Amino acid sequence: MGLLEDKALVEAALFVSGRPLSVKELSRALGIRSLDYLEKLIELIAAEYAERKSAVEVVRVLGDKYVMQIKQEYSQRVIQLMPRPDLRTGELKTLALIAYLQPIEQSKVVKLRGSQAYEHIRKLREMGLIYAEPYERTKVLGTTPKFAELYGFPENDPMLIKEAFKRVVHAEYSDLVDRIEGRETKEPESEVETSERQ
């Protein structure tokens, strides 16, 4: 393919992913081997959006990843039109916990929420609401720019999100607060069974 086709393909990948992508991820997914070439394509796309003063921007985040997102000054004005994710109660609890404690190790989330948290985390990642970065023998989890947009935050600022979710977690999920603060009264097995039913 030529330059224009490659650029369009990268733009399409950034658009549909809804989450930050590394150059290596793009390379594997699109079959474009040169990482330098891919980075130049991304820079071209970002420059084109900036030049035409679009409401959409392509920015570098999380060190070496790129994301296509709505500019902050527009996201707040259209937030009510964005589709809300269809999440079950258990998935919402897991998401609230990650937002509140981020960055948090996946193993700690599973310890607090039970083994069903693995499935919750998989779904939340697929939806682009959280990221999972490898860390030692587990992964570190946190929220993404898509999460910030969907839930009305001006940016994906962990401190801002943690403060907001502190109120949510304490008000709605007192059982999680008890577990986080070590006020466990039940046997671990029964807690897992209880959380798996949620």
Stockholm file with secondary structure:
# STOCKHOLM 1.0

chainA/1-198         MGLLEDKALVEAALFVSGRPLSVKELSRALGIRSLDYLEKLIELIAAEYAERKSAVEVVRVLGDKYVMQIKQEYSQRVIQLMPRPDLRTGELKTLALIAYLQPIEQSKVVKLRGSQAYEHIRKLREMGLIYAEPYERTKVLGTTPKFAELYGFPENDPMLIKEAFKRVVHAEYSDLVDRIEGRETKEPESEVETSERQ
#=GR chainA/1-198 SS CCHHHHHHHHHHHHHHHCSCEEHHHHHHHHTCCCHHHHHHHHHHHHHHHHHTTCSEEEEEETTTEEEEEECHHHHHHHGGGSCCCCCCHHHHHHHHHHHHHCSEEHHHHHHHHCTTHHHHHHHHHHTTSEEEEEETTEEEEEECHHHHHHTTCSSCCHHHHHHHHHHHHHHHCHHHHHHHTTCCCSCHHHHHHHHHHC
#=GC SS_cons         CCHHHHHHHHHHHHHHHCSCEEHHHHHHHHTCCCHHHHHHHHHHHHHHHHHTTCSEEEEEETTTEEEEEECHHHHHHHGGGSCCCCCCHHHHHHHHHHHHHCSEEHHHHHHHHCTTHHHHHHHHHHTTSEEEEEETTEEEEEECHHHHHHTTCSSCCHHHHHHHHHHHHHHHCHHHHHHHTTCCCSCHHHHHHHHHHC
//
